[in-house]
Amino acid sequence: MTLAELSTIITHGFEPKVEVHGVDPSIYLIFCFIDGRRQPLQNSDGESIKCPSRRVALDHLRRVGLRQVDFVHHSAYEEMIGFDHDGAPTEHREAITLHGTATITGG
């Protein structure tokens, strides 16, 4: 699914669950849940959209009319030797309400 396709389905009254995943300090990926499956949003070449910041990712989603998104940052702690997290989730998850419109510059 592309941002244009996401915009179209939002215009038709369907607002799917969307997540922005912080993969790296300069890589943020946008995922959309369709039919219970998580799929990355793609550009016109079929490649996953990689945003350089959380702000840019959220601005893209504001621009297509999305009102709610979850931000997810997975922790690397569970991969560290000697770290015991007792099975507790090590991700940070934050629900974000998007307001207004955004203008993308340089992104």
CYANA upper distance limits for C-alpha pairs under 8 A (distance plus 0.5 A):
  1 MET  CA      5 GLU  CA      6.51
  1 MET  CA      6 LEU  CA      7.26
  1 MET  CA     39 GLN  CA      8.14
  1 MET  CA     40 PRO  CA      7.85
  1 MET  CA     41 LEU  CA      5.72
  1 MET  CA     42 GLN  CA      6.32
  2 THR  CA      6 LEU  CA      6.71
  2 THR  CA     41 LEU  CA      5.83
  2 THR  CA     42 GLN  CA      5.38
  2 THR  CA     43 ASN  CA      6.25
  2 THR  CA     44 SER  CA      7.47
  3 LEU  CA      7 SER  CA      6.59
  3 LEU  CA     41 LEU  CA      7.29
  3 LEU  CA     42 GLN  CA      7.89
  3 LEU  CA     43 ASN  CA      8.03
  3 LEU  CA     60 HIS  CA      8.26
  3 LEU  CA     61 LEU  CA      8.37
  3 LEU  CA     64 VAL  CA      7.37
  4 ALA  CA      8 THR  CA      6.79
  4 ALA  CA     64 VAL  CA      7.87
  5 GLU  CA      9 ILE  CA      6.89
  6 LEU  CA     10 ILE  CA      6.69
  6 LEU  CA     64 VAL  CA      7.54
  7 SER  CA     11 THR  CA      6.60
  7 SER  CA     64 VAL  CA      5.17
  7 SER  CA     65 GLY  CA      7.00
  7 SER  CA     66 LEU  CA      8.40
  8 THR  CA     12 HIS  CA      6.91
  9 ILE  CA     13 GLY  CA      7.09
  9 ILE  CA     14 PHE  CA      6.05
  9 ILE  CA     15 GLU  CA      7.60
 10 ILE  CA     14 PHE  CA      5.45
 10 ILE  CA     15 GLU  CA      5.68
 10 ILE  CA     16 PRO  CA      8.46
 10 ILE  CA     64 VAL  CA      8.27
 10 ILE  CA     65 GLY  CA      7.29
 10 ILE  CA     66 LEU  CA      7.58
 11 THR  CA     65 GLY  CA      8.31
 15 GLU  CA     66 LEU  CA      7.50
 16 PRO  CA     32 CYS  CA      7.20
 16 PRO  CA     33 PHE  CA      6.67
 16 PRO  CA     34 ILE  CA      7.32
 17 LYS  CA     32 CYS  CA      6.46
 17 LYS  CA     33 PHE  CA      5.90
 17 LYS  CA     34 ILE  CA      8.44
 17 LYS  CA     68 GLN  CA      8.39
 17 LYS  CA     69 VAL  CA      7.47
 18 VAL  CA     30 ILE  CA      7.64
 18 VAL  CA     31 PHE  CA      6.14
 18 VAL  CA     32 CYS  CA      4.97
 18 VAL  CA     33 PHE  CA      6.79
 18 VAL  CA     68 GLN  CA      8.10
 18 VAL  CA     69 VAL  CA      5.73
 18 VAL  CA     70 ASP  CA      6.92
 19 GLU  CA     30 ILE  CA      6.29
 19 GLU  CA     31 PHE  CA      5.64
 19 GLU  CA     32 CYS  CA      6.95
 19 GLU  CA     69 VAL  CA      6.06
 19 GLU  CA     70 ASP  CA      5.14
 19 GLU  CA     71 PHE  CA      6.17
 19 GLU  CA     72 VAL  CA      7.30
 20 VAL  CA     28 TYR  CA      6.98
 20 VAL  CA     29 LEU  CA      6.13
 20 VAL  CA     30 ILE  CA      5.01
 20 VAL  CA     31 PHE  CA      6.78
 20 VAL  CA     54 ARG  CA      8.13
 20 VAL  CA     57 ALA  CA      7.59
 20 VAL  CA     58 LEU  CA      8.37
 20 VAL  CA     69 VAL  CA      7.71
 20 VAL  CA     70 ASP  CA      6.77
 20 VAL  CA     71 PHE  CA      5.33
 20 VAL  CA     72 VAL  CA      6.57
 21 HIS  CA     28 TYR  CA      6.02
 21 HIS  CA     29 LEU  CA      5.71
 21 HIS  CA     30 ILE  CA      6.85
 21 HIS  CA     31 PHE  CA      8.13
 21 HIS  CA     71 PHE  CA      6.52
 21 HIS  CA     72 VAL  CA      5.26
 21 HIS  CA     73 HIS  CA      6.26
 21 HIS  CA     74 HIS  CA      8.36
 22 GLY  CA     27 ILE  CA      6.92
 22 GLY  CA     28 TYR  CA      5.21
 22 GLY  CA     29 LEU  CA      7.26
 22 GLY  CA     54 ARG  CA      7.88
 22 GLY  CA     71 PHE  CA      8.08
 22 GLY  CA     72 VAL  CA      6.73
 22 GLY  CA     73 HIS  CA      5.38
 22 GLY  CA     74 HIS  CA      7.78
 23 VAL  CA     27 ILE  CA      6.07
 23 VAL  CA     28 TYR  CA      6.25
 23 VAL  CA     29 LEU  CA      7.65
 23 VAL  CA     73 HIS  CA      7.43
 23 VAL  CA     74 HIS  CA      7.93
 24 ASP  CA     28 TYR  CA      7.48
 25 PRO  CA     53 SER  CA      8.00
 26 SER  CA     51 CYS  CA      7.92
 26 SER  CA     52 PRO  CA      5.21
 26 SER  CA     53 SER  CA      6.26
 27 ILE  CA     50 LYS  CA      6.35
 27 ILE  CA     51 CYS  CA      6.19
 27 ILE  CA     52 PRO  CA      5.73
 27 ILE  CA     53 SER  CA      7.11
 28 TYR  CA     50 LYS  CA      6.20
 28 TYR  CA     51 CYS  CA      5.45
 28 TYR  CA     52 PRO  CA      6.82
 28 TYR  CA     53 SER  CA      6.63
 28 TYR  CA     54 ARG  CA      6.73
 28 TYR  CA     57 ALA  CA      7.36
 29 LEU  CA     40 PRO  CA      7.63
 29 LEU  CA     41 LEU  CA      8.32
 29 LEU  CA     48 SER  CA      7.79
 29 LEU  CA     49 ILE  CA      6.74
 29 LEU  CA     50 LYS  CA      5.82
 29 LEU  CA     51 CYS  CA      6.90
 29 LEU  CA     57 ALA  CA      8.12
 30 ILE  CA     40 PRO  CA      6.30
 30 ILE  CA     41 LEU  CA      6.16
 30 ILE  CA     49 ILE  CA      7.41
 30 ILE  CA     50 LYS  CA      8.27
 30 ILE  CA     57 ALA  CA      7.59
 31 PHE  CA     38 ARG  CA      6.62
 31 PHE  CA     39 GLN  CA      5.82
 31 PHE  CA     40 PRO  CA      4.75
 31 PHE  CA     41 LEU  CA      6.15
 32 CYS  CA     38 ARG  CA      6.11
 32 CYS  CA     39 GLN  CA      5.82
 32 CYS  CA     40 PRO  CA      6.71
 32 CYS  CA     41 LEU  CA      7.11
 33 PHE  CA     37 ARG  CA      5.71
 33 PHE  CA     38 ARG  CA      4.93
 33 PHE  CA     39 GLN  CA      6.66
 34 ILE  CA     38 ARG  CA      7.11
 34 ILE  CA     39 GLN  CA      7.82
 40 PRO  CA     48 SER  CA      6.34
 40 PRO  CA     49 ILE  CA      8.03
 41 LEU  CA     48 SER  CA      6.27
 41 LEU  CA     49 ILE  CA      6.47
 42 GLN  CA     46 GLY  CA      5.80
 42 GLN  CA     47 GLU  CA      5.60
 42 GLN  CA     48 SER  CA      4.82
 42 GLN  CA     49 ILE  CA      5.60
 43 ASN  CA     47 GLU  CA      6.07
 43 ASN  CA     48 SER  CA      6.86
 43 ASN  CA     49 ILE  CA      6.25
 51 CYS  CA     56 VAL  CA      6.61
 51 CYS  CA     57 ALA  CA      6.12
 51 CYS  CA    107 GLY  CA      8.20
 52 PRO  CA     56 VAL  CA      7.30
 52 PRO  CA     57 ALA  CA      8.42
 52 PRO  CA    107 GLY  CA      8.30
 53 SER  CA     57 ALA  CA      7.01
 54 ARG  CA     58 LEU  CA      6.68
 55 ARG  CA     59 ASP  CA      6.50
 56 VAL  CA     60 HIS  CA      6.78
 56 VAL  CA    104 ILE  CA      7.87
 56 VAL  CA    107 GLY  CA      7.32
 57 ALA  CA     61 LEU  CA      7.04
 58 LEU  CA     62 ARG  CA      6.65
 58 LEU  CA     98 LEU  CA      8.21
 59 ASP  CA     63 ARG  CA      6.61
 59 ASP  CA    101 THR  CA      8.11
 59 ASP  CA    102 ALA  CA      5.74
 59 ASP  CA    103 THR  CA      7.62
 59 ASP  CA    104 ILE  CA      7.38
 60 HIS  CA     64 VAL  CA      7.11
 60 HIS  CA    102 ALA  CA      7.89
 60 HIS  CA    104 ILE  CA      7.97
 61 LEU  CA     65 GLY  CA      7.00
 61 LEU  CA     66 LEU  CA      5.99
 62 ARG  CA     66 LEU  CA      5.97
 62 ARG  CA     67 ARG  CA      7.54
 62 ARG  CA     98 LEU  CA      6.70
 62 ARG  CA     99 HIS  CA      7.63
 62 ARG  CA    100 GLY  CA      7.45
 62 ARG  CA    101 THR  CA      6.01
 62 ARG  CA    102 ALA  CA      6.49
 63 ARG  CA    101 THR  CA      6.04
 63 ARG  CA    102 ALA  CA      6.00
 63 ARG  CA    103 THR  CA      7.90
 65 GLY  CA    101 THR  CA      8.33
 66 LEU  CA     98 LEU  CA      7.51
 67 ARG  CA     97 THR  CA      6.29
 67 ARG  CA     98 LEU  CA      5.38
 67 ARG  CA     99 HIS  CA      7.36
 68 GLN  CA     95 ALA  CA      7.68
 68 GLN  CA     96 ILE  CA      6.30
 68 GLN  CA     97 THR  CA      5.17
 68 GLN  CA     98 LEU  CA      6.31
 69 VAL  CA     95 ALA  CA      6.48
 69 VAL  CA     96 ILE  CA      5.83
 69 VAL  CA     97 THR  CA      7.10
 69 VAL  CA     98 LEU  CA      8.00
 70 ASP  CA     93 ARG  CA      7.20
 70 ASP  CA     94 GLU  CA      6.04
 70 ASP  CA     95 ALA  CA      4.93
 70 ASP  CA     96 ILE  CA      6.36
 71 PHE  CA     92 HIS  CA      8.41
 71 PHE  CA     93 ARG  CA      6.14
 71 PHE  CA     94 GLU  CA      5.59
 71 PHE  CA     95 ALA  CA      6.81
 71 PHE  CA     96 ILE  CA      7.55
 72 VAL  CA     91 GLU  CA      7.33
 72 VAL  CA     92 HIS  CA      6.19
 72 VAL  CA     93 ARG  CA      5.10
 72 VAL  CA     94 GLU  CA      7.10
 73 HIS  CA     91 GLU  CA      6.06
 73 HIS  CA     92 HIS  CA      5.56
 73 HIS  CA     93 ARG  CA      7.05
 74 HIS  CA     90 THR  CA      7.05
 74 HIS  CA     91 GLU  CA      4.75
 74 HIS  CA     92 HIS  CA      6.83
 75 SER  CA     90 THR  CA      5.88
 75 SER  CA     91 GLU  CA      5.74
 75 SER  CA     92 HIS  CA      7.95
 76 ALA  CA     80 MET  CA      7.42
 76 ALA  CA     90 THR  CA      8.45
 77 TYR  CA     83 PHE  CA      7.20
 77 TYR  CA     90 THR  CA      7.58
 78 GLU  CA     83 PHE  CA      7.13
 78 GLU  CA     84 ASP  CA      8.08
 78 GLU  CA     85 HIS  CA      7.52
 78 GLU  CA     90 THR  CA      7.66
 79 GLU  CA     83 PHE  CA      8.45
 85 HIS  CA     89 PRO  CA      8.43
 85 HIS  CA     90 THR  CA      8.18
